Structure formats: C-alpha cells, structure tokens
Amino acid sequence: MAIFRARRVLWRSFSTISSHPLRVCIVGTGPAGFYTAEKILKTHQGSQVDIIDRLPTPYGLVRSGVAPDHPETKNVINQFSRVAQNGRCSFFGNVALGSSISLVELRELYHVVVLAYGAESDRVVGIPGEDLKGVHSAREFVWWYNGHPDGRNLDPDLKNTDTAVILGQGNVALDVARILLRPTSELAITDIASHALTALEQSSIRKVYLVGRRGPVQAACTAKELREVLGIKDLYIHIKETDLKITPADELLIHSIYVFAIYMLSFSMKEEMKNSRIHRRIYELLSKAATAGPSQPSSGQRELHFVFFRQPDRFLESYDKKGYVSGVHLEKTGLKGIGSGKQIAIGTGQFENLSCGIVLKSIGYKSVPVDDLPFDHQKGVVPNVKGRVLSDNSGDPTSIENGLYVCGWLKRGPTGIIATNLYCAEETVASLSEDLELGVLASTTRLPKLGRDGLLQILDNRNVRVVPFSAWERIDKEEKRLGSLRNKPREKLTSWEELLKVAGSE
C-alpha cells in the first residue's frame, strides 16, 4: 500500500507542480488530437500540452474532410477551439513531423508524445492503368473541393465527360457523388472552395456510378448519408432489381432477432444487433429507391447508378487521348461465406466495361510512417496496445515504447465517425495515466523536460515559420470576412502562400 501511495504521489507531482509540469506533445490537430488534448488537460491538472500540425490551420478532417454541405458536423470546432485557448495548451501550425522536427527530438523534449496525425495517403487498387490521367483518389478530390492547400492544383476534368465512376460505396464515396450531382446553387452557400464551385458550375457530369464489390446488404455507408444522396432534387436513381436479391446469410445479417433483454446482452451482441439494424435500414432504403422512381431518366436529368457485385480488373486507356482513362473493366462477383455469417466477394470470370472520363477511388485512406516510428505496413497502423506504441509488430505487450502513444486512425485504421475518436482518445489517455500512476514513465520524467521552450528554440534555429493559434484566428477572421461578401459562411484560403501571408499580418 505504501508503494502504491508513493506512485500516486509521483503521478500527481508531474501533473500539478508548475515548476516541473508534465509536458505533452500531440502531433495532429484533428478530432483525435484535440480530444486527446482535452482529456489530458482535464485529467492532469498543471500539465502543459502542445499540439503541432504540418498545416497552418487546425482541425484536420473536420476542416478538410467533412463535406461543405454538412455544416452541423463542423460545430465540434467550437469545442476544439476552447481546448486550444486553454492557458495550458498551445497550437503550433506549419510544423511538420519528420522535416521541421524529428520524432526522436520530440521524445527528448517531452515526457509524453501522442501521435494523432491520421491518414494522409491512399490505398491503391493495384491493377493496370491506375496511373492514367483522370484516375484520382477520393481523398484528393475531397481535399480539392474542401480547399486543402495540397489539393488546390488537382484540377479534375469535369468538362470533357458526362460520366464519373466512383469505386466504393462508403460515406466518402457518397459524399463525392453528392458533390458531383447536387445543384451548384445549393453548394454556393456552403464553404466549398471557390475553385471547386467554379469547376462544378461548368461541369458536364450527368451520370455517376457507385461501384461496390459486394451487395446492397454489405454497403459500407450509413443510412443518414444514403438518405441524403437519394434525396437530391430531380435525380434519377437506378438499381438493378436482380442486385437486390439476398442470400440466406444476408437474411441472417439484416433480420437477426435476439430473445434476450438488452441489458442481458454482451457488448458484442449489442453491436451485432446495432449493425443488423443499420444493414437492414440501408437495404430498405435502396429497395425503396429502386422502385420509387421512373424506369428511365428524363432528358437532361442527372443520374446516380448503384452498381453492386462488381470489382475493377483494370482501367481502360482512351484511344483518342493517349494516357487518359476512358473506362473501367469490371469483373462480376459473387458472395462466398467464410464463417460467422461473413461473406467475401469472389470473381466469377465474367467481365464487362463501364465507360467514363473520370474515376475516383474511394477504397480507403492510408497512414504514412515517419522515421523511428514502428509501423505495421500491412495494416497501415502503428502497432499498439490500447494506445501504447509497441517496439515492433510482434504484438508483445511488454515491448512498449515508453512515453510514446498513438490515437485516431493511426492507432486503429481509417474507420469510424468523428465521435469515435473521443472514445479512442479516452482509451489512450487512460493508458497514459495508468503508466504515470504505476511509475512506468518514471525513468523519462525524473528530470524536467524543455518541452515548449525547447521546441520553439529548435524551430527558430531551423527558420521554421510557426503559426500559433492567434495567427490561425487571423486566418479564420479573414475567411469569414471574404465569405460574407459571397453569402457563404467562409471563403477558404486555399494556398500555402495565402494562408501564411494572412497568418503573418497584424
């Protein structure tokens, strides 16, 4: 008991003594980063938390990933702003892990480093023709219409084709389809990037195909997103009735019935029931959409086609424009059970072509490793146990990298919604707190760390132009001012030069 009390005192001392505070650096200012910061500030009174991001702007995917016509989803920014304005918290933008400062250096400067920089790359399909012009990742397209400075120059060709193919049927795929098909008059009052709005106003896209390897029961979207795209004004929806036929395994998935009361169910059974309801609702929405409208589109009407049981075999090159995509060679698929009610798509050896002038791959984001960081390339995550970074991919819980933690997509993969990161952050901070309480971090916290002062000194020596939160507030103010001139909530500054110029103005 005496040892336990001593450890408890040690833990509290690092959290409360202002002369030697617990110094924490969080890399990444998306939901995972800010939820982690908020939890640490509440749990460890007296701690100092610095949040760095390679962009001059905070909020990660809330700013650059959430669709412009979903303003209510972005309200969480108000909560994150309060965290950044906490006297014990500092935001430092335009600081890139790996180039501005290394992970090794951060670990020397801080007692704790939490990596929450998300996923800024893409999974590849791995088929011929993927490098053809006109084949883009959905992430690039989302960055483009959301005004991410690295997406400004994408310049997708929306003029010279009337057909777009989107590979994938998750929420991001539906976002992209909605942006392509929604009336631009409705997008004009959102915070969509001006260059994207102009391109969409001039767009010739009239048909969008959403292609999925499996069937409607396995569609990875949420009912909310599906309802929204199905509700676009004057949109023709096409779904083959044959694709709506379900297997016995599908029946089990969408009609699972349990006789136990909810309070008697295990967590996994509750999750299974929840997923069953989601899949059932999605199937019902698609079934209704398949029969609710006319059998043929009217002249000039925009069209959305759900294509199930197809997987891309290769991208087709145009005969007229060498080096450009002209379609996708698709293989028909069927479902094969692999136990526990799960089904995977397998090729049937039957093929067909789908002509288009642009392809958007929405098959998943991918995290990028940095030097001196253990990384599981197969899973695309940092190996960890409840947020504690492991030294290798063996899964050995004793091979812990003391003082190094992970949260968000880098921890669990690119899954979940914004709120998922709250629970993810709580788990990581609980691990951090437990390690402090049990003295696991004693060897790294025995001596004071330089923390913020040391970070800023290194960045100054390297002529890194740091963007503090007060400079972001100038960017925020200017974007809102420009937006008010166009009846928009904001007009995003979309180049590094513009962002840094406004950030530096007084």
C-alpha positions, 0 to 999 in steps of 0.5 A: 500500500505504501508503494502504491501511495508513493506512485500516486504521489509521483503521478500527481507531482508531474501533473500539478507542480508548475515548476516541473509540469508534465509536458505533452506533445500531440502531433495532429490537430484533428478530432483525435488530437484535440480530444486527446488534448482535452482529456489530458488537460482535464485529467492532469491538472498543471500539465502543459500540452502542445499540439503541432500540425504540418498545416497552418490551420487546425482541425484536420478532417473536420476542416478538410474532410467533412463535406461543405454541405454538412455544416452541423458536423463542423460545430465540434470546432467550437469545442476544439477551439476552447481546448486550444485557448486553454492557458495550458495548451498551445497550437503550433501550425506549419510544423511538420513531423519528420522535416521541421522536427524529428520524432526522436527530438520530440521524445527528448523534449517531452515526457509524453508524445501522442501521435494523432496525425491520421491518414494522409495517403491512399490505398491503391487498387493495384491493377493496370492503368491506375496511373492514367490521367483522370484516375484520382483518389477520393481523398484528393478530390475531397481535399480539392473541393474542401480547399486543402492547400495540397489539393488546390492544383488537382484540377479534375476534368469535369468538362470533357465527360458526362460520366464519373465512376466512383469505386466504393460505396462508403460515406466518402464515396457518397459524399463525392457523388453528392458533390458531383450531382447536387445543384451548384446553387445549393453548394454556393452557400456552403464553404466549398472552395471557390475553385471547386464551385467554379469547376462544378458550375461548368461541369458536364457530369450527368451520370455517376456510378457507385461501384461496390464489390459486394451487395446492397446488404454489405454497403459500407455507408450509413443510412443518414448519408444514403438518405441524403444522396437519394434525396437530391432534387430531380435525380434519377436513381437506378438499381438493378432489381436482380442486385437486390436479391439476398442470400440466406446469410444476408437474411441472417445479417439484416433480420437477426432477432435476439430473445434476450433483454438488452441489458442481458446482452454482451457488448458484442451482441449489442453491436451485432444487433446495432449493425443488423439494424443499420444493414437492414435500414440501408437495404430498405432504403435502396429497395425503396429507391429502386422502385420509387422512381421512373424506369428511365431518366428524363432528358437532361436529368442527372443520374446516380447508378448503384452498381453492386457485385462488381470489382475493377480488373483494370482501367481502360486507356482512351484511344483518342487521348493517349494516357487518359482513362476512358473506362473501367473493366469490371469483373462480376462477383459473387458472395462466398461465406467464410464463417460467422455469417461473413461473406467475401466477394469472389470473381466469377470470370465474367467481365464487362466495361463501364465507360467514363472520363473520370474515376475516383477511388474511394477504397480507403485512406492510408497512414504514412510512417515517419522515421523511428516510428514502428509501423505495421505496413500491412495494416497501415497502423502503428502497432499498439496496445490500447494506445501504447506504441509497441517496439515492433509488430510482434504484438508483445505487450511488454515491448512498449515504447515508453512515453510514446502513444498513438490515437485516431486512425493511426492507432486503429485504421481509417474507420469510424465517425468523428465521435469515435475518436473521443472514445479512442482518445479516452482509451489512450489517455487512460493508458497514459495515466495508468503508466504515470500512476504505476511509475512506468514513465518514471525513468523519462520524467525524473528530470524536467523536460524543455518541452515548449521552450525547447521546441520553439528554440529548435524551430527558430534555429531551423527558420521554421515559420510557426503559426500559433493559434492567434495567427490561425484566428487571423486566418479564420477572421479573414475567411469569414470576412471574404465569405460574407461578401459571397453569402457563404459562411467562409471563403477558404484560403486555399494556398500555402502562400495565402494562408501564411501571408494572412497568418503573418499580418497584424 
